[in-house]
Amino acid sequence: MMTTDLALDISFERVAKSRLSEVDFNHLPFGKIMTDHMFVADYDGQEWKDLRVAPFANMSISPANLTLHYGQTIFEGMKAYKTASGEVLVFRPEQNARRMNKSAVRMYMPEVPEEIFLGGLQELLSTDKAWVPTTQGSSLYIRPLLFATDEFVGLQPSQTYRFIIMCCPVGAYYNKPVKVKVETHFTRAVEGGIGYAKTAGNYAASMLPTQLAIEEGYDQLIWTDGKEHKYVEEAGSMNLMFVINNKLVTASTGDSILDGITRKSVLQMAKDMGMPIEERKLAISELIGAIKDGSLQEAFGAGTAATIAHISQIGYEGIRYDLPAIEGRTFSNKIYQEMENLKYGRIEDTRGWMMKI
Ligand SMILES: *Cc1c(COP(=O)(O)O)cnc(C)c1O
């Protein structure tokens, strides 16, 4: 188990009255109910200061706030789980801290020292521990956010920034298989672009194309490369993985693909199981060919929200291809189960992935 033992100068302001008793934990809408507190730190152009755990509350922002105009903002997403004995475990948060700093460098923002990211997280989760749900399959979604705070309408990087960690209890993710459409017109990311950063612009750009696919009866898109629209990249908030001829195939990460922590973890577990892995370019034509000749055995998205989201149908050039039955998907079902057991502390954490609060 990983623990952090840090002497950070953090101030505390607790809520006068907790909102916990008002929450219906059996009907949790995703991302709408925030816990009592948040963690905040400010960057004044020189250093990080005013580290604090404060009541979750609105903040006032100038209409000239630079983030609102130019999108100099990045975020992260991870989850905490409560074990049967009441312990709170967070899945690989140091990976999120590192990835946030990769995003920060690309967006010309100050890095958040890992001790502030992880130390702030520890303090916030210790404070709001009672908010981590216990109902089967539920968890606490954690959203770190870094954004520009300069008030200036000219185009230049902000001098000042705010880092916030907020949390919301979320219900059991209903693992409904998803239908995905291969996008061959719109582009999410290009070489040299910002696709690998968890930054607002990537998601803003995906809204129209995704909505158009939803109108056609799909749930999500399979983004293809921006140059030729010939190769599989990823989905809007999940990396994509396929089992073809008993091998696990996934796109290599690079400029245009978000380096998912779930993806990385699935690859590690696959390796430990002795499953052959191919990180490489996967042409849409090869994928469709594998569906047609029966060599495609499994297809799924990997991301924090669902862990594993089975793909039941792929749409390409107006044709809908149905994929093999979910029950027969030995590899992804096994990975999903092992991941769940690990997160809820039901099996030993041999890789040191879970951070204890
Ligand atoms: C967050 C995200 C993922 C998944 O990353 P995880 O660390 O596994 O949650 C994949 N693709 C995009 C575009 C994302 O924003």
The ligand as an SDF file (V2000), in Angstrom:
LIG
                    3D

 15 15  0  0  0  0  0  0  0  0999 V2000
   -9.4970   10.5880  -19.2160 C   0  0  0  0  0  0  0  0  0  0  0  0
   -9.4880   10.0640  -20.6190 C   0  0  0  0  0  0  0  0  0  0  0  0
   -9.2230    8.7190  -20.9270 C   0  0  0  0  0  0  0  0  0  0  0  0
   -9.0940    7.6450  -19.8660 C   0  0  0  0  0  0  0  0  0  0  0  0
   -8.0730    7.8580  -18.9790 O   0  0  0  0  0  0  0  0  0  0  0  0
   -8.1080    7.1280  -17.5550 P   0  0  0  0  0  0  0  0  0  0  0  0
   -6.8840    7.6440  -16.8830 O   0  0  0  0  0  0  0  0  0  0  0  0
   -8.0510    5.6840  -17.8150 O   0  0  0  0  0  0  0  0  0  0  0  0
   -9.3780    7.5360  -16.9040 O   0  0  0  0  0  0  0  0  0  0  0  0
   -9.1340    8.3590  -22.2560 C   0  0  0  0  0  0  0  0  0  0  0  0
   -9.3170    9.2560  -23.2480 N   0  0  0  0  0  0  0  0  0  0  0  0
   -9.5970   10.5500  -22.9940 C   0  0  0  0  0  0  0  0  0  0  0  0
   -9.7800   11.4730  -24.1230 C   0  0  0  0  0  0  0  0  0  0  0  0
   -9.6980   10.9870  -21.6780 C   0  0  0  0  0  0  0  0  0  0  0  0
   -9.9980   12.2570  -21.4280 O   0  0  0  0  0  0  0  0  0  0  0  0
  1  2  1  0
  2  3  1  0
  2 14  2  0
  3  4  1  0
  3 10  2  0
  4  5  1  0
  5  6  1  0
  6  7  2  0
  6  8  1  0
  6  9  1  0
 10 11  1  0
 11 12  2  0
 12 13  1  0
 12 14  1  0
 14 15  1  0
M  END
$$$$
